[in-house]
Amino acid sequence: MAAAGAFGLMEAFGVFTGGLGIFSFVQHNFIDYRPQGAGYRFAVGLDGAGPWGNGLSNAGGNLPDIRAFNELGDLLGTTINDKSYCASGRTDCDSEVDFVHQQPTYTLFTANNDAICLAYATVTFPEGSKYGWTGNWAKHCGAPWYYSDIYVPNNKGADKVLCAWMDGNGDQPITGIQVHWPDYDAGFKGNGNSADFYCHHPSALTFHRDHDPWRVHVRRSKRDMFASDPSTETKRVAEAPKDDAKSTEGKHTEGLTERMARDTRLIKSKATSHLATELCASPDSVGPSFVSYHERKFCHMAPKHIYSFCEDVKKGDCWDDAKHEIVHKSEDGPVKRAAVPAVAFNQTLLWGQ
């Protein structure tokens, strides 16, 4: 089990472009040990844009609801977080599931109304074991993702972790995330040293796409949690009361991608691992338009189109980083507004300082 000492490291499997790697979580990444329940800590890469171009329902994104299960898939406890908010960049967003005395090896995070992009989630079991999960898995497994300005030490030299989007308000792909914590411990052998294991084994990781998910995938047989791969089944837990605030029945809803296309925030990053070209090229990336100072390029996220800085081109459409505009540059020097829909930003976030 992953039991970190007071000042020790907890190592967790993560995924990078080159395959599996190891993230090293330290004590401040976890909620304090509490024997009467399970403690969860979230780091938020970004909160979402409000519907129809408006602001969020409240400041920040909703923390997900938490359902904790034991190794057999029995429900141990639930915490509803529809009134708990956490803003972009926070790494100390805590939640607890009380009266949990067994090991909650499975957790189902269920999205609430305001979208949130999780950079990482950690858990502290009642007996003190600790585990961690990072949002990098979203990009690798084809779920909505974005960059974050949150750093977790690792053995691959990568810069910041990615974040995984969740949203329960509208037609957004990912409404919940299931994690089997021991499968992310650096001592786990059942993944065959392959990152793809997690994308194809729903008991280890599931990005739920159904409305307000409440089921969990479990492995059929009792086993040592570090054994080789067994088969899985879906465990049907007691259905929670319907949350009318989450219901989209009879409503005309708007998806997260459409909302983000009208996001008036602009992200500018100096991090070398943050690439505007990568963000624009990915069919699964979702979030505000993005400037990479390492590449000197701008990704206009609504059409997923790349523009170079105007200083780097002789002619054509380009990005004026001082004016925050897409402009057209001619060979003889004059610059005018480009023949593309105007972009307007009322908030700029600078990352990687």
HUGI-V407280 format. One line per field, one symbol per residue. ss: DSSP state (A for helix, B for strand, O for the rest). phi: phi as a letter, one per 20 degrees, with the letter a starting at -180 (. if undefined). A space follows every 50 residues. Layout:
ss=???
phi=???
This chain:
ss=OOOOOOOOOBBBBBBBOOBBBBBBBOAAAOOOOOOOBBBBBBBBBBBOOO AAAOOOOOOOBBOOBBBBBOOOOOBBBBBOOOOOBBOOOOOOBBBBBBOO OOOOOBBBBBOOOOOBBBBBBBBBOOOOOBBBBBOAAAAAOOOOBBBOOO OOOBOOOOOOOBBBBBOOOOOOOOOBBBBBAAAABOOOOOOOOOOAAAAA OOOOBBBBOOOOOOOBBBBOOOOOOOOOOOOBBBBOOOOOOOOOOOOOOO OOOOOAAAAAAOOOBBBBBOOOOOOAAAAAAOOOBOOOBBBBOOOOBBBB OOOOBBBBBAAAOOOBBBBBOOOOBBBBBOOOOOBBBOOOOOOOOOBBBB BOO
phi=.edefgceddecfcccgeofbcededgffdffgbfeaddccdddfadeef flnefffbfneffffcddcefeneferccedfddcbegnfccedbcdfld defefdcdedfdfegbdefbcccdfgeofcbcbdfgffffdmdgbbfcdd dcgbedmfedfecdfcbddoedgddacdcdgffdffefdfemlcffgffd cfffbcefceflfbdcecffdfbffdfffefcbeeeegffgfeffefdfm dedcffgffffdfeececceffeedffffffefdfbqffbddffelbcde fgelcecffffdcebofbdeffelcecdddfeogccffecgfdccdbddd dmf
